[in-house]
């Protein structure tokens, strides 16, 4: 640890970006709940503030852990995350499952909690540990790089399998994005990455072919695809085809954003009804109220946050930290890209919320803890030397 004061070691750029996104989120949630009418706007805002406070406490706690302590905690937190993902398959909230089809929520009185959000920072830490451990022991050869990919998959497949059992395809994609982000900076040769990317593109092309053809949908239905998933794809491909049915949510979101035009209608002047506007469709609130300028400002704020996180890697020069930051960055980037993309009709609806803005306690807490891990890098600013005991896999 350096001799600098705690104030000098805090990254106020990241903190300020998160605070600004939080303020935007509180305003957007207030507007959405005012016009939704299903819940009290004041209560919704107070609950979100409460989760911000809990997240702030979480960041303070994470700041106390340096690289060595995070290294030791990684397998413990991963194990806790796996246990919770198993437990929710039995103890899931029946009411949420009936309305969404996903067995991915606990209910504790009036509070619902999604254990997959706990798994995200734990999974990032574990991947960072696995890659650092491997690269410390082995040089980068084609054989060793394949071994590394295999080890990463060993820690990824249980998470992906449990997420699919919960019927939560959107969150599964988040873990895949984290996996890709870490693997891209792990030092694996492009002789391996390029063919893998080609295979991935081919699978993606085949998936598009399957979902757009009747015979393909028959195959997908036999392997577990649900009717609501096909409906989401149909609404994405043709949002104007069933504006009073399956395409209603997407069509209304596009209408709300378009009606905001350049400068928006102003704070709390929403006119277009959009389902789940306080959570998954929160960007439609920003687009309608503040227009293109306000929407672009929010996107720019995310770019600044990501830039400041990446800058931490170069300042600390710590391999373990680099992989952690890559995972956090990819997690946030995927959420932002997918959420905004589905709000404007660029991507299918997947139930992915917008980081630091959408309503949701466990999701917000996961993002705050992930930011805390990045902040701890500059706070401790050490080059962690791994002992022989820590190098053993």
HELIX and SHEET records of a PDB file:
HELIX    1   1 UNK A    6  UNK A    9  1                                   4    
HELIX    2   2 UNK A   12  UNK A   36  1                                  25    
HELIX    3   3 UNK A   41  UNK A   63  1                                  23    
HELIX    4   4 UNK A   67  UNK A   91  1                                  25    
HELIX    5   5 UNK A   94  UNK A  100  1                                   7    
HELIX    6   6 UNK A  115  UNK A  137  1                                  23    
HELIX    7   7 UNK A  142  UNK A  165  1                                  24    
HELIX    8   8 UNK A  169  UNK A  184  1                                  16    
HELIX    9   9 UNK A  190  UNK A  212  1                                  23    
HELIX   10  10 UNK A  214  UNK A  222  1                                   9    
HELIX   11  11 UNK A  227  UNK A  237  1                                  11    
HELIX   12  12 UNK A  248  UNK A  259  1                                  12    
HELIX   13  13 UNK A  282  UNK A  316  1                                  35    
HELIX   14  14 UNK A  319  UNK A  343  1                                  25    
HELIX   15  15 UNK A  361  UNK A  380  1                                  20    
HELIX   16  16 UNK A  388  UNK A  391  1                                   4    
SHEET    1   A 2 UNK A 106  UNK A 108  0                                        
SHEET    2   A 2 UNK A 111  UNK A 113 -1                                        
END                                                                             
